[in-house]
C-alpha cells in the first residue's frame, strides 16, 4: 500500500471514542476534567470527520477509475484497426517490404 488507508472500522472506532468522551464530560464533576473530556471529544470527532472524508474520496476515486476504464474499453472496441480484408482490393497495399527497402537504399 502507498500510504495510510482508513477503513470504516477506524471510523466507527473514532465515533465510539468521541461518544465515550462526551459521556465522560457530562458525568464529570470537576471543571478541568470536563474540559479535558470535551477536548478529547473534539479530537476524536475531527479524526472521524477525516476518516469519513477519506473513505468518501476513496469510493469516488474508485468510481472514477472504473468509469475511465470502461470508457477506454469502449473506445478500444469502437476504434479497432481495420484489417486488410476491410479494404477493397484496389486500396490494399500491394508493394512488398523488400521493394520499399531497396528503393530507400
C-alpha distances in whole Angstrom, upper triangle without the diagonal:
4,6,8,8,12,13,17,18,17,19,22,22,22,25,27,27,28,31,32,32,34,36,37,38,41,42,42,46,45,44,42,40,40,38,36,35,35,32,30,30,29,26,25,26,24,21,21,22,19,17,19,19,15,15,18,17,14,16,18,16,15,19,19,17,19,23,22,21,24,26,25,26,30,30,30,32,35,35,35,37,41,42,46,47,46,49,53,54,56,52,51,50,53,53,52,49,52,54,51,51,54,55,52,54
4,7,9,12,15,18,20,18,20,23,23,23,26,28,27,28,31,32,32,34,37,37,38,41,42,42,46,45,43,41,39,39,38,35,34,34,31,29,30,29,26,25,25,23,20,21,22,18,17,19,18,14,15,18,16,13,16,18,15,15,19,19,17,20,22,21,21,24,26,25,27,30,30,30,33,35,35,35,37,41,42,46,47,46,49,53,54,55,52,50,50,53,52,51,48,51,53,50,50,53,54,51,53
4,6,10,13,16,17,15,17,20,20,19,22,24,24,25,28,29,29,31,33,34,34,37,39,38,42,41,40,37,36,36,34,31,30,30,28,26,26,25,22,21,22,20,17,18,18,15,14,17,16,12,14,16,14,13,16,18,15,16,20,20,19,21,24,23,23,27,28,28,29,32,33,33,35,37,37,38,40,44,46,49,51,50,52,56,57,59,55,54,53,56,56,55,52,55,57,54,53,57,57,54,56
4,6,10,13,14,12,13,17,16,16,19,21,20,21,24,25,25,27,30,30,31,33,35,35,38,38,36,34,32,32,31,28,27,27,25,22,23,22,19,17,19,17,13,15,16,12,11,14,14,10,12,15,14,12,15,17,16,16,20,21,20,22,25,25,25,28,29,29,31,33,34,35,37,39,39,40,43,46,48,52,53,52,54,58,60,61,58,56,56,59,59,58,55,58,60,57,57,60,61,58,60
4,6,10,11,10,11,14,14,15,17,19,19,20,23,24,25,27,29,30,31,33,34,35,38,38,37,35,33,32,31,29,27,27,25,23,23,22,19,17,18,17,13,13,15,12,9,12,12,8,9,12,12,9,12,15,14,14,17,18,18,20,22,23,23,25,27,28,29,31,33,33,35,37,38,39,41,45,47,50,51,50,53,57,59,60,56,55,55,58,58,57,55,58,60,57,57,60,61,58,60
4,7,8,6,8,11,11,11,13,16,16,17,19,21,21,23,25,26,27,29,31,32,35,35,34,32,30,29,28,26,24,24,22,20,19,19,16,14,15,14,10,10,11,9,6,9,10,7,7,10,11,9,12,15,14,15,18,19,19,21,23,24,25,27,29,29,30,33,34,35,37,39,40,41,44,47,49,53,54,52,55,59,61,62,59,58,58,61,61,60,58,61,63,60,60,64,64,61,63
4,5,5,7,9,10,11,13,15,16,17,19,20,22,23,25,26,27,29,31,32,36,36,35,33,31,30,29,27,25,25,24,21,20,20,18,15,16,16,12,11,13,11,8,9,11,9,7,11,12,10,11,15,15,15,17,19,19,20,23,24,25,26,29,30,30,32,34,35,36,39,40,41,44,47,49,53,53,52,55,58,61,62,59,58,58,61,62,61,59,62,64,61,61,65,65,63,65
4,5,5,6,9,10,10,12,14,15,16,18,20,21,23,24,26,27,29,30,34,34,34,32,30,29,28,26,24,24,23,20,19,19,18,14,14,15,12,10,12,11,8,8,11,10,7,10,13,11,12,15,16,16,18,20,21,21,24,26,26,27,30,31,31,33,35,36,37,40,41,42,45,48,50,54,55,53,56,60,62,64,61,60,60,63,64,63,61,64,66,64,64,67,68,65,67
4,5,5,6,9,10,10,12,14,15,16,18,20,21,22,24,26,27,28,32,33,32,31,28,27,27,25,23,23,22,19,18,19,17,14,15,16,13,11,13,13,10,11,14,13,11,14,16,15,15,19,20,19,21,24,24,25,27,29,29,30,33,34,34,36,39,39,40,43,44,45,48,51,53,57,58,56,59,63,65,67,63,62,63,66,66,65,64,67,69,66,66,70,70,68,70
4,5,5,6,9,10,11,12,14,15,16,18,20,21,22,25,26,27,30,31,30,28,26,25,25,22,20,20,20,16,15,16,14,11,12,13,9,8,11,11,7,9,12,11,10,14,16,15,16,19,20,20,22,24,24,25,28,29,30,31,34,35,35,38,39,40,42,44,45,46,49,52,54,58,59,57,60,64,66,68,64,63,63,66,67,66,64,67,69,66,66,70,70,67,69
4,5,5,6,9,10,11,12,14,15,17,19,20,21,23,25,26,29,30,29,28,25,24,24,22,19,19,18,16,14,14,13,10,10,11,8,5,8,9,6,7,10,10,9,12,14,14,15,17,19,19,21,23,24,25,27,29,29,31,33,34,35,37,39,40,41,43,45,46,49,52,54,58,59,57,60,64,66,67,64,63,63,67,67,67,65,68,70,67,67,70,71,68,70
4,5,5,6,9,10,11,12,14,15,16,18,20,21,23,24,28,29,28,27,25,23,23,22,19,19,19,16,14,15,14,11,11,13,11,8,11,12,9,10,13,14,12,14,17,17,17,20,22,22,23,26,27,27,29,31,32,33,35,37,37,39,41,42,43,45,47,48,51,55,57,60,61,59,62,66,68,70,67,66,66,69,70,69,67,70,72,70,70,73,74,71,73
4,5,5,6,9,10,10,12,14,15,16,18,20,21,22,26,27,26,25,22,21,22,19,17,17,17,14,12,14,13,9,10,12,10,8,12,13,10,12,15,15,14,17,19,19,20,23,24,24,26,28,29,30,32,34,34,36,38,39,40,42,44,45,46,48,49,51,54,57,59,62,63,62,65,68,71,72,69,68,68,71,72,71,69,72,74,71,71,75,75,72,74
4,5,5,6,9,10,11,12,14,15,16,19,20,21,25,25,24,23,20,19,19,17,14,14,14,11,9,11,9,5,7,9,6,5,9,10,8,10,13,14,13,16,18,18,20,22,23,24,26,28,29,30,32,33,34,36,38,39,40,42,44,45,46,48,49,51,54,57,59,63,64,62,65,68,71,72,69,68,68,71,72,71,69,72,74,71,71,75,75,72,74
4,5,5,6,9,10,11,12,14,15,17,19,20,24,24,24,23,20,19,19,17,14,14,14,12,9,11,10,7,6,10,9,6,9,11,10,10,14,15,14,16,19,19,20,22,24,25,26,28,30,30,32,34,35,36,38,40,41,42,44,46,47,49,50,52,55,58,60,64,65,63,66,69,72,73,70,69,69,73,73,73,71,74,76,73,73,76,77,74,76
4,5,5,6,9,10,11,12,14,15,17,18,22,23,23,22,19,18,19,17,14,14,15,12,10,12,12,9,9,13,11,9,13,15,13,14,17,18,17,19,22,22,23,25,27,27,29,31,32,33,35,37,38,39,41,43,43,45,47,48,49,51,53,54,57,60,63,66,67,65,68,72,74,76,72,72,72,75,76,75,73,76,78,75,75,79,79,77,79
4,5,5,6,9,10,10,12,14,15,16,20,20,20,19,16,15,16,14,11,12,12,9,7,10,10,6,8,11,10,10,13,15,14,15,18,19,19,21,23,23,25,27,28,29,31,33,34,35,37,39,39,41,43,44,45,47,49,50,51,53,54,56,59,62,64,68,69,67,70,73,76,77,74,73,73,76,77,76,74,77,79,76,76,80,80,77,79
4,5,5,6,9,10,10,12,14,15,19,19,18,18,15,14,14,12,9,9,10,7,4,7,8,5,6,9,9,8,11,13,13,14,17,18,18,20,22,23,24,26,28,29,31,32,34,35,37,38,40,41,43,44,45,47,49,50,51,53,54,56,59,62,65,68,69,67,70,74,76,77,74,73,73,77,77,77,74,78,79,76,76,80,80,77,79
4,5,5,6,9,10,11,12,14,18,19,19,19,16,14,15,14,10,10,12,10,7,10,11,9,9,12,13,11,14,16,16,16,19,21,20,22,25,25,26,28,30,31,32,34,36,36,38,40,41,42,44,46,47,48,50,52,53,54,56,58,61,64,66,70,71,69,71,75,78,79,76,75,75,79,79,79,77,80,82,79,79,83,83,80,82
4,5,5,6,9,10,11,12,16,17,17,17,14,12,14,13,9,10,12,9,8,12,12,10,11,15,14,13,16,19,18,19,22,23,23,25,27,28,29,31,33,33,35,37,38,39,41,43,44,45,47,48,49,51,53,54,55,57,59,60,63,66,68,72,73,71,74,78,80,81,78,77,78,81,81,81,79,82,84,81,81,84,85,82,84
4,5,5,6,9,10,10,14,14,14,14,11,9,10,9,5,7,9,6,5,9,10,9,10,13,14,13,16,18,18,19,22,23,24,25,28,28,30,31,33,34,36,37,39,40,42,43,45,46,48,49,50,52,54,55,57,58,59,61,64,67,70,73,74,72,75,79,81,82,79,78,78,82,82,81,79,82,84,81,81,85,85,82,84
4,5,5,6,9,10,13,14,14,14,12,9,10,10,7,6,10,8,6,9,11,10,10,14,15,14,16,19,19,19,22,24,24,25,28,29,30,32,34,35,36,38,39,41,42,44,45,46,48,50,51,52,54,56,57,58,60,62,65,68,70,74,75,73,75,79,82,83,79,79,79,83,83,83,80,84,85,82,82,86,86,83,85
4,5,5,6,9,12,14,14,15,12,10,12,12,9,10,13,11,9,13,15,13,14,17,18,17,19,22,22,22,25,27,27,28,31,32,32,34,36,37,38,40,42,43,44,46,47,48,50,52,53,54,56,58,59,61,62,64,67,70,72,76,77,75,78,81,84,85,82,81,82,85,86,85,83,86,88,85,85,89,89,86,88
4,5,5,6,10,11,12,12,9,7,10,10,6,9,11,10,9,13,14,14,15,18,19,18,21,23,23,24,27,28,28,30,32,33,34,36,38,39,40,42,44,45,46,48,49,51,52,54,55,57,58,60,61,63,64,66,69,72,74,78,79,77,80,83,86,87,84,83,83,87,87,86,84,87,89,86,86,90,90,87,89
4,5,5,9,9,9,10,7,4,7,8,5,6,9,9,9,11,14,14,14,17,18,19,20,23,23,24,26,28,29,30,32,34,35,36,38,39,41,42,44,45,47,48,50,51,53,54,56,57,59,60,62,63,64,66,69,72,75,79,79,77,80,84,86,87,84,83,84,87,87,87,85,88,89,86,86,90,90,87,89
4,6,8,10,11,12,10,7,10,12,9,9,13,13,11,14,17,16,16,19,21,21,22,25,26,26,28,30,30,32,34,35,36,38,40,41,42,44,46,47,48,50,51,52,54,56,57,58,60,62,63,64,66,68,71,74,76,80,81,79,81,85,88,89,85,85,85,89,89,89,87,90,92,89,89,92,92,90,92
4,6,9,11,12,10,8,12,12,10,11,15,14,14,17,19,18,19,22,23,23,25,27,28,28,31,32,33,34,37,38,38,40,42,43,44,46,48,49,50,52,54,55,56,58,59,61,63,64,65,67,68,70,73,76,79,82,83,81,84,87,90,91,88,87,88,91,92,91,89,92,94,91,91,94,94,92,94
4,6,7,9,6,5,9,10,8,10,13,13,14,16,18,18,19,22,23,23,25,28,28,29,31,33,34,35,37,39,40,41,43,44,46,47,49,50,52,53,55,56,58,59,60,62,64,65,67,68,69,71,74,77,80,83,84,82,85,89,91,92,89,88,88,92,92,92,89,92,94,91,91,95,95,92,94
4,7,9,8,7,11,12,12,13,16,16,17,19,21,22,23,25,27,27,29,31,32,33,35,37,37,39,41,42,43,45,47,48,49,51,52,54,55,57,58,60,61,63,64,66,67,69,70,72,73,75,78,81,83,87,88,86,89,92,95,96,92,92,92,95,96,95,93,96,98,95,94,98,98,95,97
4,6,5,6,9,10,11,12,14,15,17,19,20,21,22,24,26,27,29,31,32,33,35,36,37,39,41,42,43,45,46,48,49,51,52,54,55,57,58,60,61,63,64,66,67,69,70,72,73,75,78,81,83,87,88,86,89,92,95,96,92,92,92,95,95,95,92,95,97,94,93,97,97,94,96
4,5,5,6,9,10,11,12,14,15,16,18,20,21,23,24,26,27,29,30,31,33,35,36,37,39,40,42,43,45,46,48,49,51,52,54,55,57,58,59,61,63,64,65,67,69,70,71,73,76,79,82,85,86,84,87,90,93,94,90,90,90,93,93,93,90,93,95,92,92,95,95,92,94
4,5,5,6,9,10,11,12,14,15,17,18,20,21,23,24,26,27,29,30,32,33,35,36,37,39,41,42,43,45,47,48,49,51,52,54,55,57,58,60,61,63,64,66,67,69,70,72,74,78,80,84,85,83,85,89,91,92,89,88,88,91,91,91,88,91,93,90,89,93,93,90,91
4,5,5,6,9,10,10,12,14,15,16,18,20,21,22,24,26,27,28,30,31,33,34,36,37,39,40,42,43,45,46,48,49,51,52,54,55,57,58,60,61,63,64,66,67,68,70,73,76,79,82,83,81,84,88,90,91,87,87,87,90,90,89,87,90,92,89,88,92,92,89,91
4,5,5,6,9,10,10,12,14,15,16,18,20,21,22,24,26,27,28,30,31,33,34,36,37,39,40,42,43,45,46,48,49,51,52,54,55,57,58,60,61,63,64,66,67,69,71,75,77,81,82,80,82,86,89,90,86,85,86,89,89,89,86,89,91,88,88,91,91,88,90
4,5,5,6,9,10,10,12,14,15,16,18,20,21,23,24,25,27,29,30,31,33,34,36,37,39,41,42,43,45,47,48,49,51,52,54,55,57,58,59,61,63,64,65,67,70,73,76,79,80,78,81,84,87,88,84,84,84,87,87,87,84,87,89,86,85,89,89,86,88
4,5,5,6,9,10,11,12,14,15,17,18,20,21,23,24,26,27,29,30,32,33,35,36,37,39,41,42,43,45,47,48,49,51,52,54,55,57,58,60,62,63,64,66,68,72,74,78,79,77,79,83,85,86,83,82,82,85,85,85,82,85,87,84,83,87,87,84,86
4,5,5,6,9,10,10,12,14,15,16,18,20,21,22,24,26,27,28,30,31,33,34,36,37,39,40,42,43,45,46,48,49,51,52,53,55,57,58,60,61,62,64,67,70,73,76,77,75,78,82,84,85,82,81,81,84,84,84,82,84,86,83,83,87,87,84,85
4,5,5,6,9,10,10,12,14,15,16,18,20,21,22,24,25,27,28,30,31,33,34,36,37,39,40,42,43,45,46,48,49,51,52,54,55,57,58,60,61,63,65,69,71,75,76,74,76,80,82,83,80,79,79,83,83,83,80,83,85,82,82,86,85,82,84
4,5,5,6,9,10,11,12,14,15,17,18,20,21,23,24,26,27,29,30,32,33,35,36,37,39,41,42,43,45,47,48,49,51,52,54,55,57,58,59,61,64,67,70,73,74,72,75,78,81,82,78,78,78,81,81,81,78,81,83,80,79,83,83,80,82
4,5,5,6,8,10,11,12,14,15,16,18,20,21,22,24,26,27,29,30,31,33,35,36,37,39,41,42,43,45,46,48,49,51,52,54,55,57,58,60,62,66,68,72,73,71,73,77,80,81,77,76,76,80,80,79,77,80,81,78,78,82,82,79,81
4,5,5,6,9,10,10,12,14,15,16,18,20,21,22,24,25,27,28,30,31,33,34,36,37,39,40,42,43,45,46,48,49,51,52,54,55,56,58,61,64,67,70,71,69,72,76,78,79,76,75,75,79,79,78,76,79,81,78,78,81,81,79,80
4,6,5,6,9,10,10,12,14,15,16,18,20,21,22,24,26,27,28,30,32,33,34,36,37,39,40,42,43,45,46,48,49,51,52,54,55,57,59,63,65,69,70,68,70,74,76,77,74,73,73,77,77,77,74,78,79,76,76,80,79,76,78
4,5,5,6,9,10,11,12,14,15,17,18,20,21,22,25,26,27,29,30,31,33,35,36,37,39,41,42,43,45,47,48,49,51,52,53,55,58,61,64,67,68,66,69,73,75,76,72,72,72,75,75,75,72,75,77,74,73,77,77,74,76
4,5,5,6,9,10,10,12,14,15,16,18,20,21,23,24,25,27,29,30,31,33,35,36,37,39,40,42,43,45,46,48,49,51,52,54,56,60,62,66,67,65,68,71,74,75,71,70,70,74,74,74,71,74,76,73,73,77,77,74,76
4,5,5,6,9,10,10,12,14,15,16,18,20,21,22,24,26,27,28,30,32,33,34,36,37,39,40,42,43,45,46,48,49,50,52,55,59,61,65,66,64,66,70,72,73,70,69,69,73,73,73,71,74,75,72,72,76,76,73,75
4,5,5,6,9,10,11,12,14,15,16,18,20,21,22,24,26,27,28,30,32,33,34,36,37,39,40,42,43,45,47,48,49,51,53,57,59,63,64,62,64,68,70,71,68,67,67,71,71,71,68,71,73,70,70,73,73,70,72
4,5,5,6,9,10,10,12,14,15,16,18,20,21,22,24,25,27,28,30,31,33,34,36,37,39,40,42,43,45,46,47,49,52,55,57,61,62,60,63,66,69,70,66,66,66,69,69,69,66,69,71,68,68,72,72,69,71
4,5,5,6,9,10,10,12,14,15,17,18,20,21,23,24,26,27,29,30,31,33,34,36,37,39,40,42,43,45,46,48,51,54,56,60,61,59,62,65,68,69,66,65,65,68,69,68,66,69,71,68,68,72,72,69,71
4,5,5,6,9,10,11,12,14,15,16,18,20,21,22,24,26,27,28,30,32,33,34,36,37,39,40,42,43,44,46,49,53,55,59,60,58,60,64,66,67,64,63,64,67,67,67,65,68,70,67,67,71,70,68,70
4,5,5,6,9,10,10,12,14,15,16,18,20,21,22,24,26,27,28,30,31,32,34,36,37,38,40,42,43,44,47,51,53,57,58,56,58,62,64,65,62,61,61,65,65,64,62,65,67,64,64,68,67,65,67
4,5,5,6,9,10,10,12,14,15,16,18,20,21,23,24,26,27,29,30,31,33,35,36,37,39,41,42,43,46,49,52,55,56,55,57,61,63,64,61,60,60,64,64,63,61,64,66,63,63,67,67,64,66
4,5,5,6,9,10,11,12,14,15,17,18,20,21,23,24,26,27,29,30,32,33,35,36,38,39,40,42,45,48,51,55,55,53,56,60,62,63,60,59,60,63,64,63,61,65,66,63,63,67,67,65,67
4,5,5,6,9,10,10,12,14,15,16,18,20,21,22,24,26,27,28,30,31,33,34,36,37,38,40,43,46,49,53,54,52,54,58,60,61,58,57,57,61,61,61,59,62,64,61,61,65,65,62,64
4,5,5,6,9,10,10,12,14,15,16,18,20,21,22,24,25,27,28,30,31,33,35,36,37,39,41,45,47,51,52,50,52,56,58,60,56,55,55,59,59,59,57,60,61,59,59,62,62,60,62
4,5,5,6,9,10,11,12,14,15,17,18,20,21,23,24,26,27,29,30,32,33,35,36,38,41,44,46,50,51,49,51,55,58,59,55,55,55,58,59,58,57,60,61,59,59,63,63,60,62
4,5,5,6,9,10,11,12,14,15,17,18,20,21,23,24,26,27,29,30,32,33,34,36,39,42,45,49,49,47,50,54,56,57,54,53,54,57,58,58,56,59,61,58,58,62,62,59,62
4,5,5,6,9,10,10,12,14,15,16,18,20,21,22,24,25,27,28,30,31,32,34,37,40,43,47,48,46,48,52,54,55,52,51,51,55,55,55,53,57,58,55,55,59,59,56,59
4,5,5,6,9,10,11,12,14,15,16,18,20,21,22,24,26,27,29,30,31,33,36,39,41,45,46,44,47,50,53,54,51,50,50,53,54,53,52,55,56,54,54,58,57,55,57
4,5,5,6,9,10,11,12,14,15,16,18,20,21,22,24,26,27,29,30,32,35,38,40,44,45,43,46,49,52,53,50,49,50,53,54,53,52,55,57,54,54,58,58,56,58
4,5,5,6,9,10,11,12,14,15,16,18,20,21,22,24,26,27,28,30,33,36,39,43,43,41,44,47,50,51,48,47,48,51,52,52,50,54,55,52,53,57,56,54,57
4,5,5,6,9,10,10,12,14,15,16,18,20,21,22,24,26,27,28,31,34,37,41,42,40,42,46,48,49,46,45,46,49,50,49,47,51,52,49,50,54,53,51,53
4,5,5,6,9,10,10,12,14,15,16,18,20,21,23,24,25,27,30,33,36,39,40,38,41,45,47,48,45,44,45,48,49,48,47,50,52,49,49,53,53,51,53
4,5,5,6,9,10,10,12,14,15,16,18,20,21,22,24,26,29,32,35,38,39,37,40,43,46,47,44,43,44,47,48,48,47,50,52,49,50,53,53,51,54
4,5,5,6,9,10,10,12,14,15,16,18,20,21,22,24,27,30,33,37,38,35,38,41,44,45,42,41,42,45,46,46,45,48,49,46,47,51,51,48,51
4,5,5,6,9,10,10,12,14,15,16,18,20,21,22,25,29,31,35,36,34,36,40,42,44,40,39,40,43,44,44,42,45,47,44,45,48,48,46,49
4,5,5,6,8,10,10,12,14,15,17,18,20,21,24,27,30,34,34,32,35,39,41,43,39,39,39,43,44,43,42,46,47,44,45,49,49,47,49
4,5,5,6,9,10,10,12,14,15,16,18,20,23,26,29,33,33,31,34,37,40,41,38,37,38,42,43,43,42,45,46,44,45,48,48,46,49
4,5,5,6,8,10,10,12,14,15,16,18,21,24,27,31,31,29,32,35,38,39,36,35,36,39,40,40,39,42,43,41,41,45,45,43,46
4,5,5,6,9,10,11,12,14,15,16,20,23,25,29,30,28,30,34,37,38,35,34,34,38,39,38,37,41,42,39,40,44,44,42,45
4,5,5,6,9,10,11,12,14,16,19,22,24,28,28,26,29,33,35,37,34,33,34,38,39,39,38,41,43,40,41,45,45,43,46
4,5,5,6,9,10,11,12,14,18,20,23,27,27,25,28,31,34,35,32,31,32,36,37,37,36,40,41,38,40,43,43,41,44
4,5,5,6,9,10,10,12,15,18,21,24,25,23,26,29,32,33,30,29,30,33,34,34,33,37,38,35,36,40,40,38,41
4,5,5,6,9,10,11,14,17,19,23,24,22,25,28,31,32,29,28,29,33,34,34,33,37,38,36,37,40,40,39,42
4,5,5,6,9,10,14,16,19,23,23,21,23,27,30,31,28,28,29,32,34,34,34,37,38,36,38,41,41,39,43
4,5,5,6,8,12,14,17,21,21,19,21,25,28,29,26,25,26,30,31,32,31,35,35,33,35,38,38,36,39
4,5,5,6,9,12,15,18,19,17,20,24,26,27,24,23,24,28,29,29,28,32,33,31,32,36,36,34,37
4,6,6,10,12,14,18,18,16,19,22,25,27,24,23,24,28,30,30,29,33,34,32,34,37,37,36,39
4,6,9,11,14,17,17,15,17,21,24,25,22,22,23,27,29,30,29,33,34,32,34,37,36,36,39
4,6,9,12,15,16,14,16,19,22,23,20,19,21,24,26,27,26,30,30,28,30,33,33,32,35
4,6,9,13,13,12,14,18,20,22,18,18,19,22,24,24,24,28,28,26,28,31,31,30,34
4,6,10,11,10,12,15,17,19,15,14,15,18,20,20,20,24,25,23,24,28,28,27,30
4,7,8,6,8,12,14,15,12,11,13,16,18,19,20,23,24,22,25,28,27,27,30
4,5,5,7,11,12,14,12,10,11,14,16,17,18,21,22,21,23,26,26,26,29
4,5,6,8,9,11,9,6,8,11,14,14,16,19,19,19,21,24,24,24,27
4,5,7,8,11,10,9,11,13,16,17,19,22,22,22,25,27,27,28,31
4,7,9,12,10,9,12,15,18,19,21,24,24,23,26,29,28,29,32
4,6,8,6,6,10,12,15,17,19,22,22,21,24,26,26,27,30
4,5,6,7,10,12,16,18,20,23,22,22,25,27,26,28,31
4,5,5,9,9,13,15,18,21,19,20,23,24,24,26,29
4,6,8,9,12,15,18,20,19,19,22,23,22,24,27
4,7,9,11,14,17,20,18,17,21,22,21,23,26
4,6,9,11,14,17,16,15,19,20,20,21,24
4,6,8,10,13,12,12,15,17,16,17,21
4,6,9,12,10,11,14,15,15,17,20
4,7,8,7,7,11,12,11,13,16
4,5,5,7,9,10,11,13,15
4,5,5,6,9,10,11,13
4,5,5,6,9,10,11
4,6,5,6,9,10
4,6,5,6,9
4,5,5,7
4,5,5
4,6
4
